[in-house]
Amino acid sequence: MVILCAMQGEGDAIIGPLGLVPAAAPWPECLPPRLWEGEVDGSSVKLVTNGRDPRTGADLIGTTPATLATSLIVEKLDPSEIVVAGAAGGRSGRTRVGQVFMIDRAFHHDRRIPLPEFAEYAHGPEELHASPHLARAFGAEIASISTGNALDTLDWELAFFDEKGITVKDMETASIVWTANLSGVPVVAVRAITDHYDHPAPETQFLANFEHALRNLGESVARGLPELIRARAG
């Protein structure tokens, strides 16, 4: 079981509760993803973060670093399952700050390819492993997500979210699922709401609510992971 987090803060919220420790990654040191490992319910658990940009030191959020990290995990760690865990934006009136969601479908809202033969490829969705039983184990509700590379949200994107029944937005999930599914690796995703993407200043909410949301995320993963491990063993 491998947990994948984009930001170090997201990883830290889980590393502590699970008692994970740093480990040497089995990929070249020049590549930014970092690795922790430990044991949960007698099973090996690893956690990977996307790492930091070597030029600026910024957390490597977004679809490109997520695809790189997922490819390395699949090739070098041979996971039975990948658990995506991190922060996300939510639709106001339909989500609460700090609320945790388990994702059932992931769309790509900013892949705009106005050619008929590419339309279905462009937007997805990518399918994830989610069920009411598993969501209860994580203390989460089930929702669909859309992935893109911007924190703000344009009017046409809001219309797309309404059309597809999307209430959660992030920068990695759909790319992770697409990459993992090429090798037949199932993905579970849990996301904690830091901000409302239809708010005039989601970045302000994100900064104010980051720690609160991630405490809830860490508690959710620590609570639900043993059930996921038992389900996989069974």
ZAPA-313105 format. One record per residue (C-alpha): residue number from 0; x, y, z. Coordinates in nm, 4 decimals, decimal comma. Last residue first. Layout:
residues N
<nr=NUM | u=X | v=Y | w=Z> $
...
***
This chain:
residues 234
<nr=233 | u=-0,9345 | v=-1,0653 | w=0,2172> $
<nr=232 | u=-0,5906 | v=-0,9034 | w=0,2357> $
<nr=231 | u=-0,7169 | v=-0,6073 | w=0,0290> $
<nr=230 | u=-1,0178 | v=-0,5577 | w=0,2567> $
<nr=229 | u=-0,8000 | v=-0,5835 | w=0,5650> $
<nr=228 | u=-0,5636 | v=-0,3179 | w=0,4286> $
<nr=227 | u=-0,8553 | v=-0,0881 | w=0,3453> $
<nr=226 | u=-0,9953 | v=-0,1347 | w=0,6952> $
<nr=225 | u=-0,6549 | v=-0,0544 | w=0,8490> $
<nr=224 | u=-0,6301 | v=0,2579 | w=0,6277> $
<nr=223 | u=-0,9594 | v=0,4102 | w=0,7402> $
<nr=222 | u=-0,8844 | v=0,5580 | w=1,0811> $
<nr=221 | u=-0,5262 | v=0,6688 | w=1,0198> $
<nr=220 | u=-0,6326 | v=0,8108 | w=0,6828> $
<nr=219 | u=-0,9255 | v=1,0033 | w=0,8300> $
<nr=218 | u=-0,7273 | v=1,1365 | w=1,1255> $
<nr=217 | u=-0,4570 | v=1,2650 | w=0,8925> $
<nr=216 | u=-0,7170 | v=1,4308 | w=0,6668> $
<nr=215 | u=-0,8929 | v=1,5954 | w=0,9596> $
<nr=214 | u=-0,5637 | v=1,7409 | w=1,0778> $
<nr=213 | u=-0,5053 | v=1,8418 | w=0,7157> $
<nr=212 | u=-0,8244 | v=2,0454 | w=0,7000> $
<nr=211 | u=-0,7400 | v=2,2387 | w=1,0153> $
<nr=210 | u=-0,3818 | v=2,3046 | w=0,9026> $
<nr=209 | u=-0,4851 | v=2,4360 | w=0,5592> $
<nr=208 | u=-0,7785 | v=2,6510 | w=0,6723> $
<nr=207 | u=-0,6329 | v=3,0021 | w=0,6695> $
<nr=206 | u=-0,3983 | v=2,9455 | w=0,3751> $
<nr=205 | u=-0,6672 | v=2,7849 | w=0,1607> $
<nr=204 | u=-0,9286 | v=3,0428 | w=0,2580> $
<nr=203 | u=-0,7035 | v=3,3245 | w=0,1389> $
<nr=202 | u=-0,6256 | v=3,1348 | w=-0,1815> $
<nr=201 | u=-0,9975 | v=3,0844 | w=-0,2458> $
<nr=200 | u=-1,0487 | v=3,4627 | w=-0,2805> $
<nr=199 | u=-1,3823 | v=3,5345 | w=-0,4548> $
<nr=198 | u=-1,5281 | v=3,1993 | w=-0,3358> $
<nr=197 | u=-1,6282 | v=2,9528 | w=-0,6104> $
<nr=196 | u=-1,3315 | v=2,7281 | w=-0,5246> $
<nr=195 | u=-1,4400 | v=2,6972 | w=-0,1645> $
<nr=194 | u=-1,1385 | v=2,6351 | w=0,0558> $
<nr=193 | u=-0,9455 | v=2,3765 | w=0,2577> $
<nr=192 | u=-1,1621 | v=2,0683 | w=0,1937> $
<nr=191 | u=-1,0015 | v=1,7350 | w=0,2821> $
<nr=190 | u=-0,9435 | v=1,4826 | w=0,0031> $
<nr=189 | u=-0,9416 | v=1,1040 | w=0,0079> $
<nr=188 | u=-0,8489 | v=0,9052 | w=-0,3023> $
<nr=187 | u=-0,8410 | v=0,5276 | w=-0,3538> $
<nr=186 | u=-0,6543 | v=0,4019 | w=-0,6593> $
<nr=185 | u=-0,6334 | v=0,0613 | w=-0,8251> $
<nr=184 | u=-0,3121 | v=-0,0414 | w=-1,0060> $
<nr=183 | u=-0,3847 | v=-0,1971 | w=-1,3456> $
<nr=182 | u=-0,0658 | v=-0,0672 | w=-1,5060> $
<nr=181 | u=-0,2364 | v=0,1986 | w=-1,7200> $
<nr=180 | u=-0,4661 | v=0,2484 | w=-1,4204> $
<nr=179 | u=-0,1862 | v=0,4092 | w=-1,2221> $
<nr=178 | u=-0,1262 | v=0,6823 | w=-1,4814> $
<nr=177 | u=-0,4932 | v=0,7696 | w=-1,5297> $
<nr=176 | u=-0,5533 | v=0,7637 | w=-1,1543> $
<nr=175 | u=-0,2609 | v=0,9943 | w=-1,0773> $
<nr=174 | u=-0,3580 | v=1,2393 | w=-1,3513> $
<nr=173 | u=-0,7193 | v=1,2512 | w=-1,2296> $
<nr=172 | u=-0,6113 | v=1,3111 | w=-0,8691> $
<nr=171 | u=-0,3514 | v=1,5866 | w=-0,9077> $
<nr=170 | u=-0,4569 | v=1,9533 | w=-0,8996> $
<nr=169 | u=-0,7822 | v=1,9556 | w=-0,7030> $
<nr=168 | u=-1,1551 | v=2,0282 | w=-0,7246> $
<nr=167 | u=-1,4519 | v=1,8873 | w=-0,5319> $
<nr=166 | u=-1,8282 | v=1,9207 | w=-0,6002> $
<nr=165 | u=-1,8583 | v=1,7667 | w=-0,9470> $
<nr=164 | u=-2,2002 | v=1,6640 | w=-1,0805> $
<nr=163 | u=-2,0801 | v=1,6516 | w=-1,4420> $
<nr=162 | u=-2,2910 | v=1,9411 | w=-1,5767> $
<nr=161 | u=-2,2486 | v=2,1465 | w=-1,2593> $
<nr=160 | u=-1,8714 | v=2,1056 | w=-1,2703> $
<nr=159 | u=-1,8673 | v=2,2027 | w=-1,6393> $
<nr=158 | u=-2,0680 | v=2,5176 | w=-1,5617> $
<nr=157 | u=-1,8223 | v=2,6066 | w=-1,2866> $
<nr=156 | u=-1,5411 | v=2,5525 | w=-1,5375> $
<nr=155 | u=-1,7112 | v=2,7939 | w=-1,7803> $
<nr=154 | u=-1,7112 | v=3,0592 | w=-1,5088> $
<nr=153 | u=-1,3401 | v=3,0212 | w=-1,4349> $
<nr=152 | u=-1,2019 | v=2,8724 | w=-1,1138> $
<nr=151 | u=-0,8990 | v=2,9877 | w=-0,9147> $
<nr=150 | u=-0,6355 | v=2,7488 | w=-0,7833> $
<nr=149 | u=-0,5051 | v=2,6512 | w=-1,1260> $
<nr=148 | u=-0,3559 | v=2,3317 | w=-1,2705> $
<nr=147 | u=-0,6604 | v=2,1121 | w=-1,3193> $
<nr=146 | u=-0,8352 | v=1,8094 | w=-1,1715> $
<nr=145 | u=-1,2066 | v=1,7487 | w=-1,1244> $
<nr=144 | u=-1,3570 | v=1,5565 | w=-0,8350> $
<nr=143 | u=-1,6613 | v=1,3376 | w=-0,7768> $
<nr=142 | u=-1,7987 | v=1,2841 | w=-0,4269> $
<nr=141 | u=-1,8387 | v=1,0172 | w=-0,1575> $
<nr=140 | u=-1,8568 | v=1,1167 | w=0,2085> $
<nr=139 | u=-1,5779 | v=1,0460 | w=0,4524> $
<nr=138 | u=-1,5241 | v=0,9008 | w=0,7975> $
<nr=137 | u=-1,2509 | v=0,6812 | w=0,6487> $
<nr=136 | u=-1,4302 | v=0,3591 | w=0,7439> $
<nr=135 | u=-1,7590 | v=0,5166 | w=0,6342> $
<nr=134 | u=-1,6101 | v=0,5819 | w=0,2892> $
<nr=133 | u=-1,5002 | v=0,2184 | w=0,2675> $
<nr=132 | u=-1,8509 | v=0,0921 | w=0,3369> $
<nr=131 | u=-2,0127 | v=0,3446 | w=0,0992> $
<nr=130 | u=-1,7753 | v=0,2357 | w=-0,1786> $
<nr=129 | u=-1,4832 | v=0,3876 | w=-0,3662> $
<nr=128 | u=-1,2113 | v=0,2481 | w=-0,5935> $
<nr=127 | u=-1,1513 | v=0,5096 | w=-0,8603> $
<nr=126 | u=-1,2705 | v=0,5627 | w=-1,2197> $
<nr=125 | u=-1,1159 | v=0,8225 | w=-1,4520> $
<nr=124 | u=-1,3708 | v=1,0517 | w=-1,6135> $
<nr=123 | u=-1,2540 | v=1,1559 | w=-1,8625> $
<nr=122 | u=-1,2363 | v=1,5160 | w=-1,9862> $
<nr=121 | u=-0,9947 | v=1,5070 | w=-2,2782> $
<nr=120 | u=-1,0370 | v=1,1422 | w=-2,3727> $
<nr=119 | u=-1,4115 | v=1,1846 | w=-2,4243> $
<nr=118 | u=-1,3640 | v=1,4940 | w=-2,6398> $
<nr=117 | u=-1,0744 | v=1,3675 | w=-2,8511> $
<nr=116 | u=-1,2613 | v=1,2320 | w=-3,1567> $
<nr=115 | u=-1,4936 | v=1,5323 | w=-3,1603> $
<nr=114 | u=-1,2170 | v=1,7964 | w=-3,1659> $
<nr=113 | u=-1,2453 | v=2,0891 | w=-2,9253> $
<nr=112 | u=-0,9569 | v=1,9771 | w=-2,7002> $
<nr=111 | u=-0,9850 | v=2,1636 | w=-2,3698> $
<nr=110 | u=-0,7984 | v=1,9765 | w=-2,0960> $
<nr=109 | u=-0,8813 | v=2,2147 | w=-1,8109> $
<nr=108 | u=-1,1593 | v=2,0105 | w=-1,6511> $
<nr=107 | u=-0,9849 | v=1,6722 | w=-1,6244> $
<nr=106 | u=-1,2376 | v=1,4495 | w=-1,4432> $
<nr=105 | u=-1,2009 | v=1,2142 | w=-1,1455> $
<nr=104 | u=-1,4701 | v=0,9681 | w=-1,0359> $
<nr=103 | u=-1,5436 | v=0,7975 | w=-0,7021> $
<nr=102 | u=-1,3548 | v=1,0226 | w=-0,4626> $
<nr=101 | u=-1,3683 | v=0,9842 | w=-0,0854> $
<nr=100 | u=-1,4408 | v=1,3186 | w=0,0789> $
<nr=99 | u=-1,3234 | v=1,4755 | w=0,4031> $
<nr=98 | u=-1,4857 | v=1,7911 | w=0,5441> $
<nr=97 | u=-1,2453 | v=2,0466 | w=0,6912> $
<nr=96 | u=-1,4184 | v=2,3415 | w=0,5234> $
<nr=95 | u=-1,7722 | v=2,2300 | w=0,4451> $
<nr=94 | u=-1,9091 | v=2,1128 | w=0,1110> $
<nr=93 | u=-2,2314 | v=2,1614 | w=-0,0852> $
<nr=92 | u=-2,3125 | v=2,5236 | w=-0,0045> $
<nr=91 | u=-1,9737 | v=2,6344 | w=-0,1360> $
<nr=90 | u=-1,8256 | v=2,3917 | w=-0,3874> $
<nr=89 | u=-1,5047 | v=2,2374 | w=-0,2581> $
<nr=88 | u=-1,1315 | v=2,2922 | w=-0,2933> $
<nr=87 | u=-0,8846 | v=2,0171 | w=-0,2173> $
<nr=86 | u=-0,6220 | v=1,9006 | w=0,0298> $
<nr=85 | u=-0,4442 | v=1,5683 | w=0,0301> $
<nr=84 | u=-0,4430 | v=1,1919 | w=0,0198> $
<nr=83 | u=-0,4131 | v=0,9619 | w=-0,2819> $
<nr=82 | u=-0,4045 | v=0,5976 | w=-0,1736> $
<nr=81 | u=-0,2298 | v=0,3744 | w=-0,4263> $
<nr=80 | u=-0,3025 | v=0,0019 | w=-0,4298> $
<nr=79 | u=-0,1160 | v=-0,3281 | w=-0,4464> $
<nr=78 | u=0,1982 | v=-0,1232 | w=-0,4988> $
<nr=77 | u=0,4993 | v=-0,2349 | w=-0,7066> $
<nr=76 | u=0,7431 | v=0,0095 | w=-0,5398> $
<nr=75 | u=0,9782 | v=0,0889 | w=-0,8312> $
<nr=74 | u=0,7652 | v=0,0964 | w=-1,1463> $
<nr=73 | u=0,4251 | v=0,1866 | w=-1,0027> $
<nr=72 | u=0,5661 | v=0,4334 | w=-0,7508> $
<nr=71 | u=0,7961 | v=0,5937 | w=-1,0083> $
<nr=70 | u=0,5088 | v=0,6402 | w=-1,2543> $
<nr=69 | u=0,2891 | v=0,7863 | w=-0,9808> $
<nr=68 | u=0,5563 | v=1,0369 | w=-0,8799> $
<nr=67 | u=0,6073 | v=1,1519 | w=-1,2394> $
<nr=66 | u=0,2330 | v=1,1843 | w=-1,3038> $
<nr=65 | u=0,1849 | v=1,3852 | w=-0,9846> $
<nr=64 | u=0,4769 | v=1,6135 | w=-1,0777> $
<nr=63 | u=0,3042 | v=1,6906 | w=-1,4117> $
<nr=62 | u=-0,0514 | v=1,7268 | w=-1,2788> $
<nr=61 | u=0,0007 | v=1,9946 | w=-1,0185> $
<nr=60 | u=0,1796 | v=2,0506 | w=-0,6887> $
<nr=59 | u=0,5550 | v=2,0275 | w=-0,6525> $
<nr=58 | u=0,5988 | v=2,2028 | w=-0,3195> $
<nr=57 | u=0,8065 | v=2,5152 | w=-0,3763> $
<nr=56 | u=1,1837 | v=2,5118 | w=-0,3189> $
<nr=55 | u=1,2341 | v=2,7529 | w=-0,6080> $
<nr=54 | u=1,4823 | v=2,5814 | w=-0,8438> $
<nr=53 | u=1,4867 | v=2,2272 | w=-0,7034> $
<nr=52 | u=1,1049 | v=2,2154 | w=-0,6949> $
<nr=51 | u=1,0066 | v=2,0210 | w=-0,3877> $
<nr=50 | u=0,8922 | v=1,6630 | w=-0,3354> $
<nr=49 | u=0,5987 | v=1,4791 | w=-0,4919> $
<nr=48 | u=0,5456 | v=1,3074 | w=-0,1568> $
<nr=47 | u=0,5573 | v=0,9302 | w=-0,1173> $
<nr=46 | u=0,4231 | v=0,7242 | w=0,1709> $
<nr=45 | u=0,4895 | v=0,3547 | w=0,2217> $
<nr=44 | u=0,2881 | v=0,0975 | w=0,4155> $
<nr=43 | u=0,4002 | v=-0,2572 | w=0,4909> $
<nr=42 | u=0,1317 | v=-0,4659 | w=0,6581> $
<nr=41 | u=0,1156 | v=-0,5875 | w=1,0178> $
<nr=40 | u=-0,1808 | v=-0,3662 | w=1,1051> $
<nr=39 | u=0,0103 | v=-0,0633 | w=0,9772> $
<nr=38 | u=0,3853 | v=-0,0804 | w=0,9202> $
<nr=37 | u=0,6340 | v=0,1862 | w=0,8213> $
<nr=36 | u=0,7765 | v=0,3775 | w=0,5289> $
<nr=35 | u=0,8685 | v=0,7247 | w=0,4073> $
<nr=34 | u=0,9745 | v=0,8274 | w=0,0550> $
<nr=33 | u=1,0575 | v=1,1500 | w=-0,1317> $
<nr=32 | u=0,9741 | v=1,2536 | w=-0,4896> $
<nr=31 | u=1,2270 | v=1,5056 | w=-0,6358> $
<nr=30 | u=1,4328 | v=1,3079 | w=-0,8892> $
<nr=29 | u=1,8054 | v=1,3815 | w=-0,8585> $
<nr=28 | u=1,8344 | v=1,1027 | w=-0,6018> $
<nr=27 | u=1,7726 | v=0,8434 | w=-0,8712> $
<nr=26 | u=1,4911 | v=0,6002 | w=-0,7855> $
<nr=25 | u=1,4706 | v=0,3354 | w=-0,5122> $
<nr=24 | u=1,3975 | v=0,5948 | w=-0,2407> $
<nr=23 | u=1,5934 | v=0,5685 | w=0,0831> $
<nr=22 | u=1,3508 | v=0,5766 | w=0,3740> $
<nr=21 | u=1,2204 | v=0,8382 | w=0,6154> $
<nr=20 | u=1,0051 | v=0,7073 | w=0,9025> $
<nr=19 | u=0,6320 | v=0,6391 | w=0,9345> $
<nr=18 | u=0,4559 | v=0,6449 | w=1,2712> $
<nr=17 | u=0,1055 | v=0,6330 | w=1,1205> $
<nr=16 | u=-0,0201 | v=0,9429 | w=1,3061> $
<nr=15 | u=0,3038 | v=1,1324 | w=1,2327> $
<nr=14 | u=0,3444 | v=1,0460 | w=0,8633> $
<nr=13 | u=-0,0182 | v=1,1335 | w=0,7873> $
<nr=12 | u=-0,0320 | v=1,5097 | w=0,8557> $
<nr=11 | u=0,3326 | v=1,5299 | w=0,7483> $
<nr=10 | u=0,2401 | v=1,4058 | w=0,3996> $
<nr=9 | u=-0,0148 | v=1,6808 | w=0,3488> $
<nr=8 | u=0,2352 | v=1,9388 | w=0,4714> $
<nr=7 | u=0,4947 | v=1,7967 | w=0,2309> $
<nr=6 | u=0,2632 | v=1,8648 | w=-0,0606> $
<nr=5 | u=0,1574 | v=1,6261 | w=-0,3381> $
<nr=4 | u=0,0689 | v=1,3250 | w=-0,1264> $
<nr=3 | u=0,0783 | v=0,9597 | w=-0,2370> $
<nr=2 | u=0,0059 | v=0,6723 | w=0,0011> $
<nr=1 | u=0,1458 | v=0,3346 | w=-0,1049> $
<nr=0 | u=0,0000 | v=0,0000 | w=0,0000> $
***
